[in-house]
Every structure is written in structure tokens, then in C-alpha cells.
Amino acid sequence: MYTSTFTFAKGQYDDEFYALDHVIAQIAKSIPGYLGEEAWENHETGLVSNVYYWESMEALQALMKHPSHIQAKQRQSRWLNGYQVVIAQVIGTYGDGGITHPLAGKASSPGG
């Protein structure tokens, strides 16, 4: 399993941003291997992080290679004041079951 974390500084959004963001979200959810997502905002820095969970690198790459995603990447400077993407392989996940999480029950804890 993999995560792609998209961290960005908010800029000025317009109708085109919201429309393209909606399209990309729907595309991601339709890709076999999409497991879910979470979003976090750091109120001290103003940065936002969207974490997407993927069953495989191929599933993640299907979104990255989609024309709408490429279009958004080319236009990001219109709407964002900077961004960083981190791709990581999930080596384990665990919890007490007290919260709903996209990876709950999908992988074992590290080392066991």
C-alpha cells in the first residue's frame, strides 16, 4: 500500500479551481485501488495536507497520469502559494478500532 500526501499553502481559489478539484476527486475515487483519504490543516502555518491511500503504485500512478490531474498540476500556481508531494510505502498500520480510518484492517503492524 502507498500514500500520497499533497501539502499546500492556500492561494486564491476561483470557480475553475473548485470544478477541477471536484473532477479530480471523483476520478481518484473511481480508480480501482483507491482506499480513501484524509485532510488536515495546520492553523499555525496555514498549510493543508491531503493524504490519499492506495492499494498499489499502479493505482496511484493512474491518477497522476490522468489528463485532469496533469492540467491541475500545470495550473497550480494560479491557486496555490506553494506545494509539496510525498509518496510513501505503508509498512504497517494499527489502532484500537476507536476511529474510522481508510486503512483499518488493511495491513499488519510493523514487525508482526
Helices and strands as residue ranges (DSSP letters): E 2-10, H 15-30, E 34-41, E 47-54, H 57-64, H 67-75, G 76-78, E 80-89
